[in-house]
Amino acid sequence: MDLDLSHVLEATKKGQWSVHEFDWDTPLQGGDTLTADEKRQAGLMILFTAGLEMQAAKIFGLCAKYVGDKHARQIYELFERDENRHAEAEILMAKRYGVTWKDLPLATKWLFEALKLQWVAPSRVLHEMTSTQIVFFEIGLDSLLIPALKATVSDPLQAEVFRRIDVDESRHLAMDYWLLERRGTGAEPSRDRFGARDILRFAPFSLFMMAGFTAVAREAGDFIRKMNGPENQKRFWGRIGSIPDKAPAAPNLRLYRQGVQMQKFLQRTMRRAVGMKPVSPQEPARAA
């Protein structure tokens, strides 16, 4: 896809904001209409998202290290700041629901502790794996979590924070498509095949991920059901299916195709954890 990186860079610089612009002591508007359990479940999912945003910051930091274009490197450095800011905002937002890090299920806390280990000695292999997968999680944030939160409360502070996060994420997604296209066409280096040593290194993280996702799903079952309602699922899988419209060469990448399958597996796992039937997602187009 064609993308004016100098324009994206300037827009990203101008779009920087701070969590300190908000009064986080402002009570959650509409919070009094929720039960204690409803507030706890919403807070858990916001906090879980904050943990994923921290991983996204690391992913973009690696993009800044390995990507070839000088403008793209600067953009990814700013994206790393974006994601850390999003995580900080979401931690403060969860606190307004009465939820802090200690309230996460033990398996979910173990997940985030385990993920820290993969960043101890980051490599190009880790960069290629994670930067190919991040697009799916960013689409999930926009299509599943945020709509469910909007349906839970109408809180002006929360709405404005997520508006700003959404603006940031729109730039992130544009760069996700740009990088997928460059990888798929060979303009950006990509191994796309990994050896037994790589598989053994990352296999434990997959196990921790499934345990962590399942644990938080069971603790926030009602909210997960709200997130995964028919309209949200249609929106989520429709956007996954349209990725090749933005990055036609993406399906050339084995890692991309595996990412689609992983999303199906994660969705099935979380739905089963809360007693929901699996759905039949739209299958993204494959390269000929």
ROLUMZA-364392 format. One record per residue (C-alpha): x negated, y, z negated; residue number from 0. Coordinates in pm, 1 decimal, decimal comma. Layout:
! residues N
<<X; Y; Z>; NUM>
...
This chain:
! residues 288
<<0,0; 0,0; 0,0>; 0>
<<-109,9; 357,0; 70,6>; 1>
<<-165,7; 556,0; -247,2>; 2>
<<-323,1; 899,6; -289,5>; 3>
<<-550,3; 822,8; -584,1>; 4>
<<-655,6; 1184,3; -631,1>; 5>
<<-286,7; 1277,5; -671,7>; 6>
<<-228,4; 990,1; -917,1>; 7>
<<-534,1; 1100,4; -1115,0>; 8>
<<-414,4; 1460,4; -1142,2>; 9>
<<-60,2; 1351,4; -1231,8>; 10>
<<-197,0; 1120,5; -1501,1>; 11>
<<-413,9; 1396,9; -1649,1>; 12>
<<-117,9; 1637,2; -1655,9>; 13>
<<111,3; 1367,9; -1797,4>; 14>
<<-85,8; 1306,5; -2116,6>; 15>
<<113,3; 1356,4; -2438,7>; 16>
<<68,5; 1293,7; -2809,7>; 17>
<<267,4; 1107,3; -3073,3>; 18>
<<204,0; 1407,7; -3299,5>; 19>
<<452,1; 1608,5; -3092,9>; 20>
<<732,7; 1420,0; -3269,5>; 21>
<<869,5; 1432,6; -3622,9>; 22>
<<869,4; 1064,3; -3712,0>; 23>
<<1035,7; 1135,0; -4046,5>; 24>
<<1356,5; 1219,4; -3859,6>; 25>
<<1615,2; 953,1; -3955,6>; 26>
<<1717,5; 705,8; -3685,9>; 27>
<<2034,7; 854,0; -3537,7>; 28>
<<2300,6; 585,7; -3524,5>; 29>
<<2102,1; 363,9; -3759,6>; 30>
<<2382,0; 374,5; -4015,3>; 31>
<<2606,6; 185,3; -3772,2>; 32>
<<2367,0; -111,7; -3765,7>; 33>
<<2343,7; -392,0; -4017,7>; 34>
<<2013,9; -446,5; -4194,7>; 35>
<<1952,9; -753,1; -3977,8>; 36>
<<2024,9; -566,4; -3653,9>; 37>
<<1773,5; -298,9; -3751,6>; 38>
<<1517,0; -561,6; -3848,4>; 39>
<<1552,5; -747,5; -3519,1>; 40>
<<1521,4; -430,9; -3308,5>; 41>
<<1219,8; -320,8; -3512,6>; 42>
<<1051,9; -659,6; -3469,4>; 43>
<<1085,8; -644,6; -3091,1>; 44>
<<951,6; -288,0; -3077,4>; 45>
<<655,1; -393,7; -3290,2>; 46>
<<597,9; -703,6; -3078,0>; 47>
<<592,1; -476,5; -2773,6>; 48>
<<334,5; -255,6; -2947,5>; 49>
<<111,0; -561,2; -2981,5>; 50>
<<142,6; -626,0; -2608,0>; 51>
<<68,7; -260,3; -2530,0>; 52>
<<-260,1; -296,6; -2721,1>; 53>
<<-350,1; -582,8; -2489,4>; 54>
<<-255,5; -368,7; -2189,1>; 55>
<<-497,5; -99,7; -2307,5>; 56>
<<-778,1; -356,4; -2305,7>; 57>
<<-676,3; -476,1; -1959,2>; 58>
<<-691,3; -124,5; -1816,1>; 59>
<<-1023,6; -67,7; -1990,0>; 60>
<<-1160,2; -366,5; -1796,5>; 61>
<<-1010,2; -230,7; -1474,0>; 62>
<<-1206,0; 90,7; -1530,7>; 63>
<<-1521,5; -118,4; -1563,9>; 64>
<<-1478,3; -342,7; -1260,7>; 65>
<<-1271,2; -158,1; -1000,1>; 66>
<<-1468,0; -15,8; -708,7>; 67>
<<-1304,8; 322,2; -638,0>; 68>
<<-1429,9; 614,2; -851,1>; 69>
<<-1086,2; 777,9; -872,0>; 70>
<<-931,0; 447,4; -974,1>; 71>
<<-1189,4; 409,0; -1251,7>; 72>
<<-1090,9; 747,3; -1395,6>; 73>
<<-721,0; 662,6; -1363,6>; 74>
<<-766,4; 335,0; -1550,8>; 75>
<<-959,3; 510,1; -1829,3>; 76>
<<-656,2; 736,1; -1876,5>; 77>
<<-422,6; 436,1; -1855,5>; 78>
<<-613,4; 279,1; -2144,0>; 79>
<<-533,8; 590,4; -2347,6>; 80>
<<-169,8; 570,5; -2234,2>; 81>
<<-125,1; 217,1; -2359,4>; 82>
<<-288,9; 284,3; -2695,7>; 83>
<<-60,2; 587,6; -2732,7>; 84>
<<243,9; 375,3; -2642,8>; 85>
<<146,5; 120,5; -2907,6>; 86>
<<101,6; 393,1; -3169,0>; 87>
<<441,5; 542,7; -3081,9>; 88>
<<612,8; 202,8; -3098,3>; 89>
<<459,8; 122,9; -3437,4>; 90>
<<598,1; 454,7; -3566,1>; 91>
<<931,0; 382,3; -3396,9>; 92>
<<955,9; 38,2; -3557,9>; 93>
<<888,4; 198,0; -3895,7>; 94>
<<1203,8; 406,8; -3846,0>; 95>
<<1390,4; 73,6; -3826,1>; 96>
<<1223,0; -29,4; -4152,8>; 97>
<<981,0; -277,5; -3990,3>; 98>
<<602,0; -285,8; -4025,1>; 99>
<<328,8; -522,5; -3904,7>; 100>
<<359,3; -744,2; -4212,3>; 101>
<<718,5; -826,5; -4113,0>; 102>
<<616,9; -1006,0; -3792,7>; 103>
<<638,5; -1387,6; -3807,2>; 104>
<<312,2; -1553,5; -3902,8>; 105>
<<272,1; -1724,6; -3563,9>; 106>
<<315,5; -1390,4; -3387,8>; 107>
<<50,9; -1227,6; -3606,5>; 108>
<<-179,0; -1521,4; -3529,0>; 109>
<<-116,1; -1460,7; -3158,1>; 110>
<<-242,3; -1104,6; -3176,4>; 111>
<<-538,0; -1203,8; -3393,6>; 112>
<<-628,5; -1477,1; -3143,4>; 113>
<<-601,5; -1236,9; -2851,4>; 114>
<<-862,7; -1012,8; -3012,7>; 115>
<<-1116,0; -1293,1; -2961,7>; 116>
<<-1082,9; -1289,7; -2583,3>; 117>
<<-1203,9; -929,1; -2577,0>; 118>
<<-1523,6; -1000,1; -2772,8>; 119>
<<-1713,4; -1080,4; -2450,9>; 120>
<<-1489,9; -958,7; -2164,3>; 121>
<<-1582,9; -1067,6; -1813,2>; 122>
<<-1478,2; -1025,3; -1450,8>; 123>
<<-1283,3; -1351,5; -1482,4>; 124>
<<-1079,9; -1205,0; -1769,4>; 125>
<<-1035,4; -883,2; -1571,5>; 126>
<<-899,0; -1063,6; -1267,3>; 127>
<<-663,7; -1282,6; -1469,0>; 128>
<<-516,6; -1011,4; -1690,0>; 129>
<<-493,9; -731,0; -1433,6>; 130>
<<-297,4; -962,6; -1202,5>; 131>
<<-49,1; -1055,8; -1476,3>; 132>
<<12,7; -712,7; -1632,9>; 133>
<<263,7; -606,5; -1368,2>; 134>
<<514,0; -867,2; -1494,1>; 135>
<<503,1; -745,1; -1853,7>; 136>
<<541,0; -380,7; -1752,6>; 137>
<<848,1; -468,1; -1546,1>; 138>
<<981,1; -659,7; -1848,2>; 139>
<<942,0; -352,8; -2070,9>; 140>
<<1141,5; -138,4; -1826,2>; 141>
<<1404,3; -398,2; -1738,5>; 142>
<<1464,8; -588,5; -2063,2>; 143>
<<1345,7; -415,2; -2380,9>; 144>
<<1425,7; -50,0; -2314,9>; 145>
<<1783,2; -110,9; -2187,8>; 146>
<<1853,5; -328,5; -2494,5>; 147>
<<1726,6; -57,0; -2730,0>; 148>
<<1933,0; 207,5; -2553,3>; 149>
<<2237,6; -13,5; -2603,5>; 150>
<<2155,5; -51,1; -2973,6>; 151>
<<2133,2; 314,2; -3079,1>; 152>
<<2159,4; 655,4; -2916,7>; 153>
<<1866,6; 822,4; -3089,8>; 154>
<<1724,9; 1140,9; -2927,9>; 155>
<<1369,0; 1087,1; -3053,1>; 156>
<<1359,5; 728,2; -2932,7>; 157>
<<1513,7; 826,3; -2598,7>; 158>
<<1251,0; 1095,7; -2540,4>; 159>
<<960,5; 869,6; -2637,6>; 160>
<<1077,7; 596,7; -2402,4>; 161>
<<1137,8; 854,2; -2128,8>; 162>
<<773,0; 954,5; -2154,0>; 163>
<<657,9; 593,4; -2169,2>; 164>
<<867,0; 520,0; -1860,2>; 165>
<<698,6; 804,5; -1669,2>; 166>
<<357,7; 666,2; -1767,8>; 167>
<<460,8; 313,8; -1670,3>; 168>
<<575,7; 426,4; -1326,2>; 169>
<<216,6; 536,7; -1256,0>; 170>
<<82,5; 213,1; -1405,2>; 171>
<<306,5; 8,2; -1177,6>; 172>
<<195,1; 203,8; -871,5>; 173>
<<-165,4; 115,1; -955,2>; 174>
<<-68,6; -246,3; -1029,7>; 175>
<<72,4; -273,6; -676,5>; 176>
<<-234,7; -96,8; -533,4>; 177>
<<-474,3; -340,4; -700,9>; 178>
<<-267,9; -647,7; -608,4>; 179>
<<-263,7; -537,7; -244,4>; 180>
<<-637,7; -473,4; -237,9>; 181>
<<-705,4; -812,0; -394,5>; 182>
<<-469,3; -990,1; -159,3>; 183>
<<-631,1; -834,5; 147,8>; 184>
<<-986,9; -886,7; 22,5>; 185>
<<-1058,4; -513,0; -13,5>; 186>
<<-1124,3; -573,0; -385,8>; 187>
<<-1329,7; -875,3; -500,6>; 188>
<<-1123,0; -1166,5; -629,8>; 189>
<<-1223,4; -1521,4; -719,4>; 190>
<<-862,5; -1636,6; -763,4>; 191>
<<-992,5; -1985,7; -843,5>; 192>
<<-1144,0; -2078,8; -1176,0>; 193>
<<-1346,4; -2369,7; -1301,8>; 194>
<<-1294,6; -2609,8; -1590,5>; 195>
<<-1496,2; -2389,1; -1826,0>; 196>
<<-1265,4; -2092,1; -1759,6>; 197>
<<-956,4; -2308,1; -1809,6>; 198>
<<-1088,5; -2445,8; -2137,9>; 199>
<<-1169,6; -2097,1; -2258,7>; 200>
<<-822,2; -1957,9; -2198,2>; 201>
<<-607,9; -2264,1; -2275,2>; 202>
<<-596,3; -2196,0; -2654,2>; 203>
<<-464,2; -1844,3; -2589,3>; 204>
<<-176,2; -1991,8; -2389,3>; 205>
<<-80,1; -2209,3; -2685,3>; 206>
<<-96,1; -1913,9; -2925,4>; 207>
<<111,6; -1708,9; -2679,6>; 208>
<<391,6; -1964,7; -2662,8>; 209>
<<396,5; -2004,8; -3042,1>; 210>
<<394,4; -1627,1; -3097,1>; 211>
<<665,1; -1556,3; -2840,4>; 212>
<<886,7; -1836,5; -2971,8>; 213>
<<847,9; -1727,7; -3334,9>; 214>
<<950,9; -1368,2; -3271,9>; 215>
<<1238,3; -1483,7; -3047,6>; 216>
<<1380,7; -1695,2; -3330,0>; 217>
<<1346,6; -1407,8; -3578,6>; 218>
<<1520,2; -1165,4; -3342,5>; 219>
<<1768,2; -1399,4; -3174,0>; 220>
<<2059,7; -1157,8; -3140,1>; 221>
<<1836,8; -890,5; -2990,8>; 222>
<<1678,3; -1140,7; -2750,4>; 223>
<<2028,3; -1236,9; -2632,7>; 224>
<<2104,4; -868,5; -2577,0>; 225>
<<1776,4; -823,1; -2386,3>; 226>
<<1851,7; -1120,7; -2166,3>; 227>
<<2207,6; -1034,2; -2072,5>; 228>
<<2312,7; -1091,5; -1708,2>; 229>
<<2255,6; -732,6; -1590,6>; 230>
<<1910,4; -707,9; -1746,8>; 231>
<<1809,5; -1046,6; -1604,9>; 232>
<<1933,0; -944,8; -1260,4>; 233>
<<1732,9; -622,2; -1282,9>; 234>
<<1419,5; -800,0; -1410,5>; 235>
<<1411,5; -1077,0; -1148,9>; 236>
<<1515,0; -838,5; -873,9>; 237>
<<1212,0; -622,0; -949,7>; 238>
<<984,6; -926,3; -973,3>; 239>
<<1118,7; -1039,2; -637,4>; 240>
<<1049,2; -697,8; -482,7>; 241>
<<678,9; -689,8; -578,2>; 242>
<<580,0; -818,7; -231,9>; 243>
<<769,9; -522,1; -82,3>; 244>
<<525,3; -291,5; -263,4>; 245>
<<220,0; -517,5; -227,6>; 246>
<<277,3; -749,0; 71,0>; 247>
<<-53,4; -929,4; 21,7>; 248>
<<13,8; -1012,4; -346,0>; 249>
<<154,1; -1361,7; -272,4>; 250>
<<-180,5; -1448,8; -112,9>; 251>
<<-320,2; -1459,1; -466,1>; 252>
<<-292,2; -1783,0; -659,0>; 253>
<<-306,7; -1587,6; -985,7>; 254>
<<-5,8; -1382,8; -877,3>; 255>
<<195,3; -1692,8; -787,0>; 256>
<<99,3; -1852,9; -1118,2>; 257>
<<208,7; -1533,0; -1294,2>; 258>
<<557,4; -1562,9; -1146,4>; 259>
<<578,9; -1922,3; -1268,1>; 260>
<<453,1; -1820,1; -1612,6>; 261>
<<726,5; -1556,8; -1638,2>; 262>
<<988,2; -1820,0; -1556,7>; 263>
<<841,6; -2043,2; -1825,7>; 264>
<<831,2; -1762,6; -2084,8>; 265>
<<1187,9; -1662,6; -2006,6>; 266>
<<1310,7; -2022,3; -2035,4>; 267>
<<1120,5; -2071,5; -2361,5>; 268>
<<1255,9; -1757,4; -2526,7>; 269>
<<1611,3; -1823,1; -2408,5>; 270>
<<1601,4; -2179,7; -2538,3>; 271>
<<1462,8; -2055,4; -2870,5>; 272>
<<1783,6; -1855,8; -2922,7>; 273>
<<2024,3; -2109,4; -2772,3>; 274>
<<2075,1; -1942,3; -2432,6>; 275>
<<2107,9; -2133,8; -2108,0>; 276>
<<1828,1; -2092,4; -1852,8>; 277>
<<1887,9; -1869,7; -1549,9>; 278>
<<1798,3; -1918,1; -1183,8>; 279>
<<1566,8; -1625,5; -1107,3>; 280>
<<1517,2; -1484,3; -760,5>; 281>
<<1210,0; -1643,9; -604,5>; 282>
<<960,3; -1382,0; -478,3>; 283>
<<859,4; -1414,9; -116,2>; 284>
<<540,0; -1607,7; -41,9>; 285>
<<279,5; -1530,8; 217,1>; 286>
<<310,1; -1732,2; 536,6>; 287>
